[in-house]
Amino acid sequence: MSKKETTQGIFTLVAITVVNILNYGLNLILGRWLGPELFAQAGILATLVLVLSFVGVAIQLASAKEVAKRQEDRKAFQKWYDRKVMIASLVITAILLLLSGPIADFFHMDGSGALICIFTGVPFYLLLCSRRGYFQGKQSFEIFSWTFVIETLIRLLVTIGGLYVFQSHLESFAILIVGIGFLSSFVVAFLYTQLKAQFAKITPTSIHYKPVVLFLITIGLYELSQILINNCDVLLVKHFFEELEAGLYTSIALIGRIVYFGTWTIVTLLFPKVIERELKGESHTALFVGALGLVLLGGLIVTGFCYFQGEWLITMLFGDAFIDAAPLLWLYALSTTIFACANVFAYYHMSLDNYIPVALSLIAGVVQLSLVYWFHDSLRQVIDMQVYTMSSLLVCMMVYHFGKMMIKRT
């Protein structure tokens, strides 16, 4: 790896770490400021944006893969791709706006205004993800990283500023302000990519769209599995449990997901590097082993800390009102660690056009959704269902990986 690549990799790691810290910091402020009941509604908005982000990642990775393989016409491809994303995003937005009322009712929200803000921002966000794929594929990781930093800073400033201005009317305006914060962040971050992309004078050449669509469908199915695994628990808890318990669970999920989002940068860097080495005929096993080792180490550290210092951690971050969630914290972190490790296997093989892990992840997502739907007598049982499912998924990924290695050697 060259000095420039190393520097950009470190910058990306630092930038995404800062972004995660700021996001978590904002959510901690919301938890303390709003209390468990209102925080449960804010958590639903954040979870719905996470669902949207997985759709965005599918769009991003499809772009990144094509751009990584292209040299002469990558800008032309991206202009063509952006147009398709724009059309799709407008259709999605129209559907979501029509469903905003029923969605608000399903999650017992006080009105649909915040949902309308987020749904209005979908075209900006999906185009932002498309541009991220372009910068990721051409390994312009500095610009790629700044899109996340800008998005997070705008959300932070608008949300905290709005809550401060309307602090005497939080029950009426808090959730709407959170929605406006998301919308503002999507718009401003997209405008930043407009300044950096410069596709206006590029005329699209003949595009072989079938491989792009096939990969987009494949990665879309994988991201669907991510949506099911990462978010169905929070959404179902909000539907089945009382506001207080839903708020407690939201705090557990927020801390436990540190493992997943803290290690996401590693997978982001792994994806284009493996594609590049595969095209050059070079070995990429060391990249995979290194990424898996870092994810596992980070996950075990977080899980161990949650086990031994769970009460202190949740009291410090959210306050005494959330103390009942502490005993479950380490178990959720363990589930997320197992999932993050399985995720390394999946992304590694997807970069090599091996798509069996996509099917494995999708099956695991459906199984987890079903188990949580039917077995939710307590918050502990909800988390147990996730641990069982993620453990099974990781075992399947390992069997597939080592089986494929043995076949390749013979």
Secondary structure by P-SEA (a helix, b strand, c coil): ccaaaaaaaaaaaaaaaaaaaaaaaaaaaaaaaccaaaaaaaaaaaaaaaaaaaaaaaaaaaaaaaaaaccccaaaaaaaaaaaaaaaaaaaaaaaaaaaaaaaaaaccccaaaaaaaaaaaaaaaaaaaaaaaaaaacaaaaaaaaaaaaaaaaaaaaaaaaaaacccccccaaaaaaaaaaaaaaaaaaaaaacccccccccccccaaaaaaaaaaaaaaaaaaaaaccaaaaaaaacccaaaaaaaaaaaaaaaaaaaaaaaaaaaaaaaaaaaaaacccaaaaaaaaaaaaaaaaaaaaaaaaacaaaaaaacccccccccccaaaaaaaaaaaaaaaaaaaaaaaaacccaaaaaaaaaaaaaaaaaaaccccaaaaaaaaaaaaaaaaaaaaaaaaaaaaaaac
